[in-house]
Amino acid sequence: QMLDHWRAGCDVLYAVREQRDGESRFKLATARWFYALFDRLAQVELQHNSGDFRMLDRRALDALLSMRERNRFLRGMTVWVGYRQAAVPYTRDARHAGTTKYTIPKMLRFSLDAISSFSHRPLQLATLLGFLISTLAFIAIPVVVALRILGSYLPGFGSVTIAVLLLGGIQLIALGIIGEYVGRIYDEVKGRPLYLVRSRVNIPDSEAPQSTTPAHRVPGRSL
């Protein structure tokens, strides 16, 4: 089936499991959680239940090889390169011998590598929490004033609470700003191409663009 799709003009073919026989409920549940979290956080759309078994045309493979990053989440990288892609469904039989060597720590490492390679949103959590805590500090100010007027104010408690919330919020916002710069540095270090050319029309090879300038935060596209 993959060869048929490739002959029809597809550049990237990936196998999608329609059934996952032989897997425990825990494994199936963690897989669903991973895909749900990845869909919410990542900048690429990952086909659910897709494995690492893929077929790539030469130009798609060359584009994949141009990505110099070391933590290589193959499923996301093949989606990122773009081009014409198609899913090939199949039914995976249960394991006939042995047990899986993919332990929970390995699954957690896999998830962290996948999300950190295609999302900056975890770095932005500090900024969001900082604004939330700072907002609570400003809301607490009139509450403390009202309690003082009503005579039910506990001396020192309100001022200390407001100071802790405000300073904690400012620190988290500052940490989030640092995270934004770290995310941009991470993009530059990965060195993904700014664009990928699918085909050229009336452009000789001598005039074709040769730049492989490191990418910014915008996901790659094929032209």
HELIX and SHEET records of a PDB file:
HELIX    1   1 MET A    2  ARG A    7  1                                   6    
HELIX    2   2 ARG A   25  LEU A   41  1                                  17    
HELIX    3   3 ARG A   58  LEU A   65  1                                   8    
HELIX    4   4 LEU A   74  TRP A   80  1                                   7    
HELIX    5   5 ILE A  104  PHE A  118  1                                  15    
HELIX    6   6 ARG A  121  LEU A  150  1                                  30    
HELIX    7   7 PHE A  157  LYS A  190  1                                  34    
HELIX    8   8 ASP A  205  GLU A  207  5                                   3    
SHEET    1   A 3 SER A  50  LEU A  56  0                                        
SHEET    2   A 3 VAL A  12  ARG A  20 -1                                        
SHEET    3   A 3 GLN A  85  ARG A  92  1                                        
END                                                                             
